[in-house]
Amino acid sequence: MSDDIEIRDDRQAGRLEAISGGEVVGHIQYFVLESPERALVPVHTIVEPAHEGKGIAGSLARELYTIAAGEGVVVAPLCPYVVKWAARHPDEAPAAAPELLRAAKEWLKAHPEGF
């Protein structure tokens, strides 16, 4: 990933953003699940076409897991990209319990707005 990328967590908006030159060049849209346990749930990963292939999506996924670890919570990925990234990096991305993934899917189904 390019050194001029800054990653910031906009928790209120549910977005982990990659910023370059003052503009958002990629983001992970996520929500915080509170039950059955607290988890960060990534739903979509998007990188602007002009910035694809620079490792931005992987850096966003890694940062999401780092944030979760720092907060003592798990990541329950619903985003296909984050699922694949986690499978390739099991040392950095502990697997979420199946019941937690089920709860995340149910929450998203009940709250589709914004996703």
C-alpha positions in Angstrom: 0.0 0.0 0.0 1.2 3.5 -0.7 2.6 5.4 2.2 0.4 8.4 1.6 -2.7 6.5 2.7 -4.2 7.3 6.1 -6.9 5.1 7.6 -9.5 6.5 10.0 -12.4 5.0 11.8 -15.7 7.0 11.4 -17.6 4.9 14.0 -20.7 7.1 13.8 -21.0 6.6 10.1 -19.9 3.0 10.3 -17.1 3.5 7.9 -13.4 2.7 8.1 -11.9 5.0 5.5 -8.7 5.1 3.5 -7.8 8.7 2.8 -5.3 9.9 0.2 -4.7 13.6 -0.7 -7.7 14.6 1.4 -10.1 12.3 -0.4 -11.7 9.0 0.5 -10.2 6.4 -1.9 -11.7 3.3 -0.2 -13.7 2.2 2.8 -15.3 -0.7 4.6 -18.9 -0.1 5.6 -19.6 -1.9 8.9 -21.9 -1.9 11.9 -21.4 -2.8 15.6 -23.4 -5.8 16.7 -24.2 -5.8 20.5 -25.7 -9.2 21.0 -25.1 -12.1 21.5 -21.7 -10.4 21.9 -20.2 -7.2 20.8 -18.6 -7.5 17.3 -17.6 -5.4 14.3 -19.5 -6.5 11.2 -18.0 -5.5 7.9 -20.7 -5.5 5.1 -19.0 -3.9 2.1 -15.4 -3.1 1.0 -15.1 -0.5 -1.8 -12.0 0.9 -3.3 -12.3 3.7 -6.0 -11.3 2.3 -9.4 -8.3 4.6 -9.8 -6.9 3.2 -6.6 -7.5 -0.5 -7.1 -4.5 -2.8 -6.9 -2.6 -0.8 -4.4 -3.4 -2.9 -1.3 -5.9 -0.5 0.1 -8.7 -3.1 0.7 -6.3 -5.4 2.5 -5.0 -2.6 4.7 -8.5 -1.7 5.6 -9.3 -5.3 6.5 -6.2 -5.5 8.6 -7.0 -2.3 10.4 -10.5 -3.4 11.2 -9.1 -6.6 12.9 -6.6 -4.4 14.7 -9.3 -2.1 16.0 -11.4 -5.0 17.1 -8.5 -6.6 18.9 -7.8 -3.3 20.6 -11.4 -3.1 21.8 -11.4 -6.7 22.9 -14.2 -7.6 20.4 -14.4 -9.9 17.4 -15.0 -9.3 13.7 -17.9 -11.1 12.2 -17.4 -10.6 8.5 -20.3 -10.6 6.1 -18.3 -8.7 3.4 -17.1 -11.3 0.8 -13.7 -9.5 0.5 -13.1 -9.5 4.3 -14.1 -13.2 4.5 -11.5 -14.0 1.9 -8.9 -11.8 3.4 -9.5 -13.4 6.9 -9.1 -16.9 5.4 -5.7 -15.9 3.9 -4.6 -14.3 7.3 -5.8 -16.6 10.1 -3.0 -15.4 12.4 -4.4 -11.8 12.2 -8.1 -12.6 11.7 -9.5 -15.0 14.3 -12.7 -16.8 13.1 -16.0 -15.7 14.4 -18.3 -18.2 16.0 -21.1 -19.5 13.6 -23.8 -18.3 16.0 -22.3 -14.8 15.9 -22.3 -14.8 12.1 -25.9 -15.9 12.1 -26.8 -13.1 14.5 -25.0 -10.6 12.3 -26.9 -11.8 9.2 -30.2 -11.5 11.1 -29.4 -8.0 12.3 -28.5 -6.9 8.8 -31.7 -8.5 7.4 -33.7 -6.5 10.0 -31.8 -3.3 9.4 -30.9 -3.1 5.7 -30.9 0.7 5.5 -27.6 2.2 4.7 -26.1 -1.1 3.5 
